[in-house]
């Protein structure tokens, strides 16, 4: 088991994805973030097949900080039910993971 997570959230614009990334890093819920897009998403929504352009914010955090990051993204996201997922990060260097841990430690 890894103590490090890569968290993805999607948004309907680059500006919203960048704002979510910036706010999560500024508050130290995430150590870093990248914004990727546009991507084409195909999905079911309210019983109908949809397709649209979206942007992803990919954030790096620890398992311990994930609940606060998730709650932050939910409170800042304009959607009622945004896609927020997390996967374990494996195989990174000790130096990178140490930096990540130090970076998301709450500041007094």
Secondary structure, 3 states (H helix, E strand, C coil): CCCEEEEEEEECCHHHHHHHHHHHHHCCCCCEEEEEEEEEEEEEECCEEEEEEEEEEEEEEEHHHHHHHHHHHHHHCCCCCCCEEEEECCCCCHHHHHHHHHHHCCCC
